[in-house]
Amino acid sequence: MDMLQDLESLQFEYGVPEEDRIWLYLQGRSRGLMIEACAHATFFCKLLYNLRASLNENQSSRHLSIDSLNSASPEEFKVGIIGGGHLGKQLAGTLLQLVPVPAESLRISTRRPEALGELQKLGIKCFYHNADLVSWADVIFLCCLPSQLPNICVEIHTSLEKTSIVYSFVAAVPLPRLKLLLNHTNILRPQYQYGEDSVSIWGANKKVIAALQDPTILQATCPYSPAGGIILKIKWLEGVFYAALNICTARNMAHSQVLQLLSELFLSVHFEDCGKDTASCPKFQLTDFVSKAYGKNLSQERPFPWFDLTAVQLKKTPFSQHLSGSPVLQDHLTHLYCASFGISLTKEQPVVSTGSPSQ
């Protein structure tokens, strides 16, 4: 309940001169960006959480369903956040409740750990030692200011393992620069562009976690949705796939088994019509991810090569064409995204843009 709802003089917009009200849409955009950032990070962690649990059990025979997205074992999946500002705190709370990452598997490094008392009460370790955090975590979220990033990179680059995934929210620092600063290639960086502004869709009085349980808001965060005026560039989704491949490569898993596993993991949610004819559902093939020439010389028992995630997000890949040219695959991924937040779609609820996805 919003106690200020009917008190006009206490509203944010009350003191803004009429000539400056044109800029009020930026408030909605800022909130939309926060919600989208937390949503996409949560989806990414859910998939890794499930993938690692499957690899820890029996990756060649275990069938993954959407239910396992919410029940997979969290064993050995550790998440670190560098930066305890507004984004870092919102992200920590969202991951804790919606992935869910156990409190003992989530840590934050910040210059002011004493300011994170609420998170510490939940069991999250908050301290100030970036290198220790990086050497411990499997996924590291960078939620710092651009001005802080060079010094942070100096502190952490020698502590990064090859398999460590760095997920950067520092929008002002492009991927090539980040790759150079960290001397690391296993980096994801979501990029957003703006369409028509829609301030009201983001639920101004809702917390991020509550917003992501609202079907309208959640669907607006879908990678293929232009709703809400904020669009995620689809190269991020390619990076998610290749990050999953790298995890399997680190386990020396045969590429044939990887393809089967990813088909079960990423394509596990279907339209009702798919239940009648599952043969029509998409399945991943080797040449969806590597060139035909490379795939021709790759034996069944060999793992995928190690992929440079920065290159994946900056250049065209075999998966670029496959992803953009397959509406059926886009539908399945859209369903997976929404279902991972507990929202089911029907044929009458498409959220995929009719235009070409932004690269």
Secondary structure, 3 states (H helix, E strand, C coil): CCCCCCCHHHCHHHHCCHHHHHHHHHHHHHHHHHHHHHHHHHHHHHHHHHHHHHHHCCCCCCCCCHHHHCCCCCCCCCEEEECCCHHHHHHHHHHHHHCCCCHHHEEEECCCHHHCHHHHHCCCEEECCHHHHHHHCCEEEECCCHHHHHHHHHHHHHHCCCCCEEEECCCCCCHHHHHHHHCCCCEECCCEEECCCCCHHHCCCCCHHHHCCCHHHHHHCCCCCCHHHEEECCHHHHHHHHHHHHHHHHCCCCHHHHHHHHHHHHCCCCCHHHHHCHHHCCCCCHHHCCCHHHHHCCCCCCCCCCCCHHHHHHCCCHHHHHHHCCHHHHHHHHHHHHHCCCCCCCCCCCCCCCCCCCC
